[in-house]
Amino acid sequence: MKTNIQTLRTNKVRKAQLKLSKHRELGTDSPIDIHEVASLMDMVKNRSNVENDSLMFSIHMN
């Protein structure tokens, strides 16, 4: 179960990095607002709450 949670975390970080990369390319034409960018950056820099991720994963699995 621990590896599934780690895989979930890794996938979320990769998606966040992709969104930030696209945002960087588009510049001011990007549809992402500043709050979402901050949230994505927190996720990439591992500042988000990992316990919330595992809780949501557990709920989804049930």
VMD Tcl script that draws the C-alpha trace (Angstrom):
set ca {
  {0.00 0.00 0.00}
  {2.90 2.34 0.75}
  {4.23 2.03 -2.81}
  {0.79 2.92 -4.20}
  {0.72 6.10 -2.15}
  {4.23 6.99 -3.29}
  {3.25 6.35 -6.92}
  {0.20 8.55 -6.47}
  {2.41 11.31 -5.04}
  {4.93 10.96 -7.88}
  {2.22 11.19 -10.52}
  {0.73 14.31 -8.91}
  {4.14 15.97 -8.84}
  {4.79 15.13 -12.50}
  {1.43 16.58 -13.52}
  {2.12 19.71 -11.48}
  {5.52 20.11 -13.14}
  {3.92 19.75 -16.56}
  {1.28 22.39 -15.78}
  {3.95 24.77 -14.48}
  {6.05 24.20 -17.58}
  {3.12 25.02 -19.85}
  {2.32 28.07 -17.72}
  {5.92 29.27 -18.07}
  {5.77 28.88 -21.87}
  {2.47 30.73 -22.24}
  {3.41 33.57 -19.92}
  {0.60 36.11 -19.53}
  {-1.66 34.15 -21.89}
  {-1.82 31.22 -19.44}
  {-5.28 30.35 -18.11}
  {-3.86 29.36 -14.70}
  {-4.34 31.93 -11.93}
  {-1.72 32.82 -9.33}
  {-3.33 30.74 -6.59}
  {-3.19 27.57 -8.67}
  {0.42 28.29 -9.61}
  {1.32 28.68 -5.93}
  {-0.44 25.41 -5.11}
  {1.39 23.60 -7.90}
  {4.73 25.02 -6.78}
  {4.06 23.87 -3.22}
  {3.28 20.40 -4.48}
  {6.48 20.26 -6.52}
  {8.59 21.55 -3.65}
  {7.00 18.96 -1.33}
  {5.28 21.48 0.90}
  {1.82 19.99 0.48}
  {0.36 17.75 3.11}
  {1.15 14.13 2.30}
  {-1.35 12.87 4.88}
  {-4.19 14.44 2.88}
  {-3.03 12.58 -0.23}
  {-2.99 9.24 1.54}
  {-6.37 9.90 3.16}
  {-7.98 10.75 -0.16}
  {-6.35 7.69 -1.73}
  {-7.76 5.49 1.04}
  {-11.23 6.94 0.64}
  {-11.08 6.45 -3.12}
  {-9.99 2.83 -2.75}
  {-12.97 2.04 -0.49}
}
mol new
graphics top color blue
foreach p $ca { graphics top sphere $p radius 0.5 }
foreach p [lrange $ca 0 end-1] q [lrange $ca 1 end] { graphics top cylinder $p $q radius 0.2 }
display resetview
